[in-house]
Amino acid sequence: MTEKFIDDIKLEQQRVAGLIVQLKNEIGQVTNSVAGKESQIQELTGKLDVLKQVEEFYIKGTVNEVPEATAEPEPVEPQQGEEPQQGEEPQSVFVPEQQNEQS
């Protein structure tokens, strides 16, 4: 009787250990999938910014900001990359050339 109980405990330990390994593998797969999707979102966000700039250029003839996404197709943190751009470079791409012509 005691031997059967010990065997049952060992079987249950193996089953639980197997479940733990399975869950860790599933977590790893989900983590990799999420990381891939995050980098894809960042890349698409950069492309969207460029397309918006091109559209604005053709509609208004000016570009309000120069996105860093053109230099780096996959920015590490798009929110931090976008905020300084808006504050640092609100001018048109053509402003420096126009100033040089006037000088």
Stockholm file with secondary structure:
# STOCKHOLM 1.0

chainA/1-103         MTEKFIDDIKLEQQRVAGLIVQLKNEIGQVTNSVAGKESQIQELTGKLDVLKQVEEFYIKGTVNEVPEATAEPEPVEPQQGEEPQQGEEPQSVFVPEQQNEQS
#=GR chainA/1-103 SS CHHHHHHHHHHHHHHHHHHHHHHHHHHHHHHHHHHHHHHHHHHHHHHHHHHHHHHHHHHHSCCSCCCGGGTCSSCSCHHHHHHHHHHHCCSCTTHHHHHHHHC
#=GC SS_cons         CHHHHHHHHHHHHHHHHHHHHHHHHHHHHHHHHHHHHHHHHHHHHHHHHHHHHHHHHHHHSCCSCCCGGGTCSSCSCHHHHHHHHHHHCCSCTTHHHHHHHHC
//
